[in-house]
Amino acid sequence: MKRIIINVFGLVQGVFFRYTTRKVARKLGLTGYVKNMPDGSVYIEAEGPEDKLKELLQFAKKGPKHAQVEKTDYEFKDPQKQFANFDYTF
């Protein structure tokens, strides 16, 4: 088990990024959350098996259909086991 923090930059708000991220993360069996940031980026924090987190990262680098991801920063950390499911916040 690991935790990943992902910051996604570009045209990533108003294109169903949070909704699609939640759908992908739940399908992968991950827990955590995704939220829009005031600077126009998207923040993702997720926990689960490292291979599944890497799949989520690959999705985040591309995003949903209408997104235009310019940059993705990420880091792996030790899990905190603080999430019951994967959701999005406002």
KOLSEFI-38091 format. One record per atom (N, C-alpha, C): x, y, z. Coordinates in steps of 0.2 Angstrom, whole numbers, padded with zeros to 4 digits, always signed. Example, Ala and Ser with C-alpha at 12.3 -4.5 7.8 and 13.67 -1.06 7.14 Angstrom:
<vovos>
+0066-0028+0039 +0062-0022+0039 +0066-0016+0039 +0064-0011+0035 +0068-0005+0036 +0064+0000+0039 
</vovos>
This chain:
<vovos>
+0004-0006+0000 +0000+0000+0000 +0004+0006+0000 +0002+0011-0004 +0006+0018-0004 +0001+0023-0005 +0003+0029-0005 -0001+0035-0006 +0002+0039-0011 -0002+0042-0015 +0001+0047-0021 -0003+0053-0020 +0001+0059-0021 -0001+0065-0022 +0000+0068-0029 -0005+0070-0032 -0004+0072-0039 -0007+0079-0040 -0003+0083-0043 -0006+0090-0045 -0006+0090-0053 -0012+0092-0055 -0012+0092-0063 -0014+0099-0065 -0010+0102-0070 -0010+0108-0072 -0012+0109-0080 -0016+0114-0082 -0018+0115-0088 -0025+0116-0088 -0029+0115-0094 -0036+0115-0094 -0039+0109-0091 -0040+0109-0084 -0042+0103-0081 -0048+0105-0076 -0051+0111-0077 -0057+0112-0073 -0062+0114-0078 -0069+0111-0077 -0074+0112-0081 -0074+0107-0087 -0070+0102-0086 -0070+0097-0091 -0071+0090-0089 -0075+0090-0083 -0077+0083-0079 -0071+0079-0077 -0065+0083-0075 -0059+0080-0073 -0060+0076-0066 -0063+0080-0061 -0065+0077-0055 -0069+0071-0055 -0075+0072-0059 -0080+0066-0060 -0076+0060-0063 -0072+0061-0068 -0069+0055-0071 -0064+0052-0067 -0060+0056-0063 -0055+0054-0059 -0058+0049-0054 -0064+0052-0051 -0067+0048-0046 -0069+0041-0049 -0072+0041-0055 -0074+0035-0058 -0068+0030-0059 -0063+0033-0061 -0057+0029-0063 -0054+0026-0056 -0053+0030-0051 -0051+0028-0045 -0055+0023-0041 -0061+0024-0042 -0066+0018-0039 -0065+0012-0042 -0065+0012-0049 -0064+0006-0053 -0057+0002-0051 -0052+0006-0049 -0046+0003-0047 -0046+0001-0040 -0051+0003-0036 -0051+0001-0029 -0047+0005-0025 -0046+0012-0027 -0042+0016-0023 -0047+0020-0018 -0044+0023-0013 -0047+0028-0008 -0044+0034-0009 -0047+0040-0007 -0044+0046-0007 -0049+0051-0010 -0047+0057-0013 -0051+0062-0015 -0048+0066-0021 -0052+0070-0024 -0049+0074-0030 -0053+0081-0029 -0049+0087-0030 -0053+0093-0029 -0050+0098-0034 -0054+0103-0035 -0052+0109-0039 -0048+0114-0035 -0043+0117-0037 -0039+0121-0033 -0040+0128-0036 -0039+0133-0031 -0041+0140-0034 -0036+0143-0039 -0031+0140-0040 -0026+0142-0046 -0028+0139-0053 -0033+0135-0053 -0036+0131-0059 -0033+0124-0060 -0029+0122-0055 -0026+0115-0056 -0031+0110-0052 -0029+0104-0053 -0033+0099-0049 -0028+0095-0045 -0031+0094-0038 -0027+0090-0033 -0030+0083-0032 -0025+0078-0032 -0028+0071-0031 -0023+0068-0026 -0027+0065-0021 -0023+0061-0016 -0027+0055-0015 -0023+0049-0016 -0026+0043-0017 -0021+0038-0013 -0024+0032-0011 -0021+0027-0007 -0023+0020-0010 -0018+0016-0010 -0020+0009-0013 -0013+0005-0015 -0014+0000-0019 -0008-0004-0021 -0004+0001-0026 +0002+0000-0026 +0006+0005-0030 +0005+0004-0038 +0004-0002-0040 +0002-0003-0047 -0004+0001-0049 -0009+0001-0045 -0016+0004-0046 -0015+0012-0046 -0010+0014-0041 -0009+0021-0041 -0006+0024-0047 -0001+0019-0050 +0002+0021-0056 -0003+0021-0062 -0008+0017-0062 -0013+0018-0067 -0017+0024-0066 -0019+0026-0060 -0022+0033-0059 -0017+0038-0062 -0011+0038-0060 -0006+0043-0063 -0006+0044-0070 -0006+0038-0073 -0007+0038-0081 -0013+0041-0083 -0019+0040-0080 -0025+0043-0082 -0024+0051-0081 -0021+0053-0075 -0021+0060-0073 -0016+0064-0078 -0011+0060-0081 -0007+0064-0086 -0011+0065-0092 -0016+0062-0094 -0020+0063-0100 -0026+0066-0098 -0030+0064-0093 -0036+0067-0091 -0042+0065-0096 -0048+0067-0094 -0054+0065-0098 -0053+0069-0105 -0058+0067-0109 -0058+0069-0117 -0057+0076-0118 -0060+0081-0114 -0059+0088-0116 -0053+0092-0112 -0050+0088-0108 -0045+0091-0104 -0038+0092-0108 -0034+0097-0106 -0028+0098-0109 -0023+0099-0104 -0020+0093-0102 -0015+0093-0097 -0008+0095-0099 -0006+0100-0096 +0001+0103-0098 +0006+0100-0093 +0005+0099-0087 +0010+0097-0082 +0007+0093-0077 +0010+0088-0075 +0008+0084-0069 +0014+0083-0064 +0013+0085-0058 +0018+0084-0053 +0015+0079-0048 +0019+0074-0046 +0017+0069-0041 +0023+0067-0036 +0020+0064-0031 +0025+0060-0026 +0022+0055-0023 +0025+0049-0022 +0023+0044-0018 +0025+0045-0011 +0021+0043-0006 +0022+0043+0001 +0020+0037+0005 +0021+0036+0011 +0018+0031+0015 +0011+0032+0016 +0007+0026+0016 -0001+0027+0017 -0002+0030+0024 -0008+0033+0024 -0010+0035+0031 -0017+0032+0033 -0020+0028+0028 -0026+0024+0029 -0031+0029+0032 -0032+0035+0029 -0037+0039+0032 -0044+0040+0028 -0044+0036+0022 -0050+0037+0018 -0054+0031+0018 -0061+0032+0018 -0065+0026+0017 -0067+0024+0010 -0067+0029+0006 -0068+0028-0001 -0065+0033-0005 -0067+0034-0012 -0064+0039-0016 -0069+0044-0018 -0069+0050-0017 -0074+0055-0018 -0071+0062-0021 -0075+0066-0022 -0072+0073-0024 -0075+0078-0020 -0071+0084-0019 -0073+0089-0014 -0073+0096-0019 -0076+0101-0016 -0077+0107-0019 -0072+0112-0016 
</vovos>
